[in-house]
């Protein structure tokens, strides 16, 4: 509109990308990594440790787990996100201590096994939600 025109030999036209794709490519080029803290909780024997080590080692691996005393913590990276996953072994006497793990938590995974008592799960969920 100001009398300027683009030269006809600008070279090949680049493919148009959606805004999210361009942002993802920029993050990839810069090596930007997002950190997330995850709390993995649920009744005893629900499979929390199996999930944790399945993510870390791969689900094709065979591994033996024992009941968690205290906690297990592993770091798992997927694409540009790094998840620090805290697997809490919350036996009945340790359940009130969950309030010390919930601050600065980005995500909670609450695991249940179909054989778990709903009363036990409800009590544990109360500790997680209310600190």
C-alpha positions as CSV (number, residue, x, y, z in Angstrom):
1,X,0.0,0.0,0.0
2,X,3.0,2.3,0.3
3,X,4.3,1.5,-3.2
4,X,6.6,-1.3,-2.0
5,X,6.4,-4.7,-3.5
6,X,8.2,-7.9,-2.7
7,X,10.8,-9.0,-5.3
8,X,9.6,-11.9,-7.3
9,X,12.7,-14.0,-6.6
10,X,12.3,-14.3,-2.8
11,X,13.3,-18.0,-3.0
12,X,11.2,-21.0,-2.0
13,X,8.2,-20.4,0.1
14,X,8.5,-21.8,3.6
15,X,5.7,-24.0,4.8
16,X,3.3,-22.3,7.2
17,X,3.1,-23.7,10.7
18,X,0.6,-23.3,13.4
19,X,1.7,-21.2,16.3
20,X,2.2,-24.3,18.6
21,X,4.4,-26.0,16.1
22,X,6.7,-23.0,15.8
23,X,6.9,-22.7,19.5
24,X,7.7,-26.4,19.9
25,X,10.5,-26.1,17.2
26,X,11.9,-23.0,19.0
27,X,11.9,-24.9,22.4
28,X,13.6,-27.8,20.7
29,X,16.3,-25.7,19.1
30,X,17.0,-23.9,22.4
31,X,16.9,-27.1,24.5
32,X,14.2,-25.7,26.8
33,X,13.2,-28.2,29.4
34,X,10.2,-28.1,31.7
35,X,10.4,-29.5,35.2
36,X,7.4,-31.1,36.8
37,X,7.1,-32.6,40.3
38,X,4.7,-35.6,40.5
39,X,3.3,-37.3,43.6
40,X,2.4,-40.9,43.1
41,X,0.1,-42.1,45.9
42,X,-2.4,-44.8,46.6
43,X,-3.1,-47.7,49.0
44,X,-0.5,-50.3,49.6
45,X,0.0,-52.8,46.8
46,X,-1.8,-50.7,44.2
47,X,1.2,-50.9,41.7
48,X,2.8,-47.5,42.3
49,X,6.3,-48.7,42.3
50,X,5.7,-50.9,39.3
51,X,4.5,-47.8,37.4
52,X,7.5,-45.8,38.6
53,X,10.1,-48.3,37.4
54,X,8.1,-49.2,34.3
55,X,8.4,-45.5,33.2
56,X,12.1,-45.3,34.2
57,X,13.3,-48.7,32.8
58,X,10.6,-49.5,30.2
59,X,7.7,-51.8,30.6
60,X,9.5,-54.6,28.7
61,X,11.9,-55.0,31.6
62,X,11.3,-57.5,34.3
63,X,11.9,-56.2,37.8
64,X,11.0,-57.2,41.3
65,X,9.5,-54.7,43.8
66,X,9.2,-54.8,47.5
67,X,6.8,-52.8,49.7
68,X,8.0,-49.2,49.8
69,X,9.3,-48.0,53.1
70,X,9.5,-44.3,53.1
71,X,9.7,-43.2,49.4
72,X,11.2,-43.9,46.0
73,X,12.1,-41.0,43.7
74,X,13.0,-41.2,40.1
75,X,13.4,-38.7,37.2
76,X,11.8,-39.5,33.9
77,X,12.2,-37.4,30.8
78,X,9.6,-37.4,28.0
79,X,10.1,-35.1,25.0
80,X,10.9,-31.7,26.6
81,X,9.5,-32.4,30.1
82,X,11.3,-33.8,33.0
83,X,9.2,-35.4,35.7
84,X,10.5,-36.0,39.2
85,X,8.2,-38.7,40.5
86,X,7.8,-39.3,44.2
87,X,6.4,-42.8,45.0
88,X,5.3,-42.5,48.6
89,X,5.0,-45.7,50.7
90,X,2.3,-44.5,53.0
91,X,1.7,-47.1,55.6
92,X,-0.9,-46.0,58.2
93,X,1.5,-44.3,60.5
94,X,3.2,-42.3,57.7
95,X,0.0,-41.0,56.1
96,X,-0.1,-37.8,58.1
97,X,3.3,-37.0,56.7
98,X,2.0,-36.6,53.2
99,X,1.4,-32.9,53.9
100,X,5.2,-32.4,53.7
101,X,5.3,-33.7,50.1
102,X,2.3,-31.9,48.6
103,X,3.7,-28.3,48.5
104,X,5.2,-27.4,45.1
105,X,3.7,-30.5,43.6
106,X,2.5,-30.0,40.0
107,X,0.6,-33.2,39.6
108,X,-0.8,-36.1,41.8
109,X,-1.4,-39.6,40.4
110,X,-3.7,-41.5,42.7
111,X,-3.5,-45.2,41.9
112,X,-6.1,-47.8,42.9
113,X,-6.2,-51.5,42.4
114,X,-9.6,-53.1,42.0
115,X,-9.1,-55.1,45.1
116,X,-8.4,-52.0,47.3
117,X,-10.8,-51.1,50.0
118,X,-12.6,-47.9,49.1
119,X,-12.6,-46.9,52.8
120,X,-8.8,-47.1,52.8
121,X,-8.5,-45.2,49.5
122,X,-10.9,-42.5,50.7
123,X,-8.9,-42.0,53.9
124,X,-5.7,-41.7,51.9
125,X,-7.2,-39.3,49.4
126,X,-8.3,-37.1,52.3
127,X,-4.7,-36.9,53.6
128,X,-3.5,-35.9,50.1
129,X,-6.2,-33.3,49.4
130,X,-6.3,-31.7,52.9
131,X,-2.6,-32.1,53.8
